[in-house]
Amino acid sequence: MIVNGPRLTGLTGNVIAELVAEIGPLWADQQYRRLSGRPRRRAVGAGARHKLVFVDRLLATLVHLRHGVTHDVLACWFGVHRSTITRAIGEIRPLLAQCGCAVGSGIRLRTLADVVDYLSVSGQSAIIDATEIRVRRPAAGTDSRDRYVSGKSKQNAVKVLVVTDTQGQLLFGGALQPGSCPDITQARNAGLVELLDQHRDLHILADAGYQALGAQTGGQVITPPHRKFKKNAPTWWEERFTQQRKAHSSRRIRVEHGIAHLKNWRALSRHLGRRELLDELVPAIAGLASIHRRPPQPAATG
């Protein structure tokens, strides 16, 4: 029922089968290393079988990420204890995060450096933006309590750096920073300036929050034009300024579509768990969203 219902996982049965074939061996190797890495009286593999097999563990994780279903509900659904679901999600989530964003047959982008190399080789441009994920406020008295307050939304949030191609296909989601971090600082901390310096033929579209990167990268980061007149601007200049900004917005709107597909996974619409889990949660969902949005591959000829 779960496999045949894309509404439950956001993925088709064929995509889930690909995930099983890709992640299954990694999970089995992880379990073997966990069991063999400690003194044992019985051989690895002895004892009772798992009540929740790997496929069910993967499906429970996908449903949890897609709809934010609680572990208690999933435990009742699969007929196991809540701790079993918690353990299963904790095992599958990092494996999904390691997969990266799918952009073609066998091509996965896991880091920002991978994205820049891929764009440079393929001759494509990219679009960059930041989005915020609401999180719980840190406990009173902690040093980092005010760092998560976003100046834009006035809420506690974690900022995620998102990169898409010009068609809105997700290429990267990560480089997390507290909500108070400016967009341009997040991009610099992620090493974007140094990466672009190694690929001078690459251009990235960005909004006004990244305007200083345009000069720092020699025009590789393309941002909206500056407003030269604060008041009493000539009519012809105001019309031209408006047209240029609209043209730039039309070109970079696709990144908003990519962010929307990312936020369709309920686990990122508002994160109620530990903030530390977002380091795994965001790349995992970015990879799943890229698979869901991956364009169809051309049919083989010959």
C-alpha positions in Angstrom: 0.0 0.0 0.0 2.8 2.5 0.9 4.9 1.6 -2.2 1.9 1.9 -4.6 0.8 5.3 -3.0 3.0 8.1 -4.0 1.0 10.5 -1.8 2.4 8.7 1.3 6.1 8.9 0.4 6.2 11.5 -2.4 8.1 8.9 -4.5 7.0 6.4 -7.1 7.5 2.6 -6.7 10.3 2.6 -9.2 12.2 5.3 -7.3 11.7 3.4 -4.0 13.0 0.3 -5.6 16.1 2.2 -6.7 16.6 3.5 -3.1 16.3 -0.1 -1.8 19.0 -1.3 -4.2 21.3 1.6 -3.4 20.9 2.0 0.4 20.2 -1.7 1.3 23.8 -2.8 1.0 25.0 0.2 2.9 22.5 -0.5 5.7 23.6 -4.2 5.8 27.3 -3.2 6.0 26.5 -0.7 8.7 24.7 -3.4 10.8 27.6 -5.8 10.3 30.2 -3.3 11.4 28.0 -2.4 14.5 27.7 -6.0 15.6 31.2 -7.1 14.8 32.9 -4.1 16.4 32.3 -5.3 19.9 33.1 -8.6 21.9 30.5 -11.2 21.2 29.7 -14.7 22.5 27.6 -15.5 19.4 28.3 -15.1 15.8 27.2 -12.1 13.9 23.7 -12.7 12.6 22.7 -15.1 15.4 19.6 -14.5 17.5 16.2 -13.2 16.7 15.4 -11.6 13.3 14.5 -8.0 12.9 10.7 -7.3 13.5 11.1 -4.4 11.1 12.9 -5.4 7.9 15.0 -3.0 5.9 12.3 -2.1 3.3 9.8 -1.3 6.1 12.5 0.8 7.9 13.0 2.8 4.7 9.3 3.3 4.1 8.7 4.4 7.7 11.5 7.0 7.3 10.1 8.3 4.0 6.6 8.7 5.4 8.0 10.4 8.5 10.0 12.9 6.3 7.2 13.5 3.8 4.4 14.1 6.3 6.0 14.6 9.6 4.2 11.6 11.1 5.1 11.0 14.7 7.1 7.9 15.8 4.1 6.7 17.9 1.8 6.7 14.8 4.3 4.8 12.7 4.8 2.3 15.5 1.1 1.5 15.5 1.0 1.4 11.7 3.9 -1.1 11.4 3.0 -3.0 14.6 6.3 -2.4 16.5 7.4 -0.5 19.5 8.1 3.3 19.2 11.8 2.8 20.0 12.1 0.5 17.0 10.8 3.3 14.7 13.1 5.8 16.3 16.1 3.5 15.9 15.1 2.7 12.3 14.8 6.4 11.3 18.1 7.1 13.0 19.8 4.4 10.9 18.2 5.3 7.5 18.4 9.1 7.7 22.2 9.4 7.5 22.3 6.9 4.6 19.8 9.1 2.7 21.9 12.2 3.5 25.0 10.5 2.0 23.3 9.9 -1.3 23.3 13.5 -2.5 21.2 15.2 -5.2 20.6 13.2 -8.4 21.1 15.2 -11.6 21.5 12.3 -14.1 22.1 8.6 -14.5 24.6 7.7 -11.8 25.6 11.4 -11.0 25.2 12.5 -7.4 26.2 15.9 -6.0 27.0 15.8 -2.3 28.9 19.0 -1.6 29.0 22.5 -2.9 32.4 21.7 -4.6 30.7 18.9 -6.5 28.0 21.3 -7.7 30.5 23.9 -8.9 32.5 21.2 -10.8 29.4 19.7 -12.4 28.1 23.2 -13.5 31.5 24.1 -14.9 31.8 20.8 -16.9 28.2 20.9 -18.2 28.5 24.6 -19.1 25.3 25.5 -17.1 24.5 28.4 -14.9 23.0 28.1 -11.4 20.7 30.0 -9.0 21.5 30.5 -5.3 19.2 31.5 -2.5 18.7 30.9 1.3 15.6 29.6 3.0 14.7 29.4 6.7 13.4 26.5 8.7 11.6 27.3 11.9 13.1 25.5 14.9 12.4 25.4 18.6 13.9 28.2 20.7 17.0 27.2 22.6 16.6 26.9 26.4 16.8 30.0 28.6 20.3 30.7 29.7 22.1 29.1 26.8 24.8 31.2 25.0 23.4 30.6 21.5 19.8 31.5 22.3 19.7 34.8 20.3 21.7 33.5 17.4 18.7 31.6 16.0 16.4 34.7 15.9 16.0 35.6 12.2 16.0 39.3 11.4 13.7 38.7 8.4 11.0 36.5 10.0 11.5 37.5 13.6 11.3 33.8 14.5 13.8 31.1 15.6 15.1 29.5 12.5 18.0 27.8 10.8 19.1 29.1 7.4 19.7 26.6 4.5 21.7 27.4 1.4 19.9 26.1 -1.7 21.4 25.9 -5.2 19.4 24.9 -8.3 20.0 25.0 -12.0 18.1 27.4 -14.3 15.2 25.0 -14.5 14.7 24.7 -10.8 16.3 21.3 -10.4 17.8 21.0 -6.9 21.6 20.6 -6.9 22.5 21.3 -3.3 20.9 21.9 0.1 23.0 22.4 3.2 25.7 24.7 4.7 23.3 25.4 7.6 23.7 28.5 9.7 21.7 30.1 12.6 18.9 32.3 11.5 20.7 35.5 12.4 23.4 34.8 9.8 23.1 37.0 6.7 22.7 35.3 3.4 26.0 36.6 2.0 28.0 35.5 5.1 26.5 32.0 4.8 27.7 31.8 1.1 31.2 33.0 2.1 31.4 30.6 5.0 30.4 27.8 2.6 33.5 28.6 0.4 31.5 29.8 -2.6 34.0 32.6 -3.4 37.0 30.3 -3.4 35.2 27.7 -5.6 34.1 30.3 -8.1 37.7 31.6 -8.3 38.7 28.1 -9.6 36.0 28.2 -12.3 36.0 31.6 -13.9 33.5 30.6 -16.6 30.7 29.9 -14.2 27.9 32.4 -13.4 25.3 32.3 -10.6 22.1 34.3 -10.3 21.3 35.6 -6.9 19.0 38.2 -5.2 19.9 41.5 -3.7 21.2 39.8 -0.5 24.3 38.7 -2.4 25.1 42.0 -4.1 28.6 42.4 -2.6 29.5 39.0 -4.0 29.2 40.4 -7.5 32.2 42.7 -7.1 34.1 40.1 -5.0 33.8 37.4 -7.7 34.4 39.7 -10.6 30.8 39.5 -11.8 30.4 35.8 -11.6 27.5 36.3 -9.1 24.9 38.2 -11.0 22.6 40.3 -8.7 19.9 42.9 -9.4 21.0 46.4 -10.3 21.7 49.0 -7.6 19.4 51.9 -7.1 21.6 54.9 -7.9 19.0 57.6 -7.1 17.5 57.5 -3.7 15.0 60.3 -4.6 14.1 62.5 -7.6 15.1 59.8 -10.1 14.5 60.6 -13.8 11.5 58.9 -15.2 13.4 57.1 -17.9 15.9 55.8 -15.4 13.1 54.5 -13.1 11.4 52.7 -15.9 14.7 51.1 -17.0 15.6 50.1 -13.4 12.2 48.5 -13.0 12.5 46.5 -16.2 16.0 45.3 -15.3 14.8 44.1 -11.8 11.8 42.3 -13.3 14.0 40.6 -15.9 16.4 39.4 -13.2 13.5 38.2 -11.0 12.1 36.3 -14.0 15.4 34.5 -14.4 15.9 33.5 -10.8 12.3 32.6 -9.9 13.1 29.0 -10.5 15.1 28.7 -7.3 11.9 29.6 -5.4 10.2 26.6 -7.1 13.1 24.4 -6.0 12.7 25.6 -2.4 9.0 25.0 -2.6 9.5 21.4 -3.6 12.0 21.1 -0.7 9.5 22.5 1.8 6.8 20.1 0.5 8.5 17.5 2.8 6.7 18.3 6.0 9.8 17.6 8.1 11.3 20.9 6.8 8.2 23.1 7.0 8.8 23.3 10.7 11.4 21.3 12.6 10.2 20.3 16.1 13.1 17.9 16.9 16.7 18.6 17.8 18.5 21.2 15.7 21.5 18.9 15.4 19.5 16.5 13.3 19.0 19.1 10.5 22.6 18.5 9.4 21.4 15.1 8.2 17.7 16.0 7.6 18.3 18.7 5.0 20.7 16.8 2.7 18.5 13.7 2.9 15.4 15.6 1.9 17.2 17.6 -0.8 18.4 14.3 -2.3 14.9 12.8 -2.2 13.3 16.0 -3.7 15.9 16.0 -6.5 15.0 12.4 -7.4 11.3 13.3 -7.4 12.0 16.3 -9.7 14.6 14.6 -11.9 13.7 15.0 -15.6 13.1 11.9 -17.6 16.2 10.4 -19.2 16.3 10.1 -23.0 15.5 6.6 -24.4 18.5 4.6 -25.5 18.9 4.3 -29.3 20.6 1.7 -31.4 
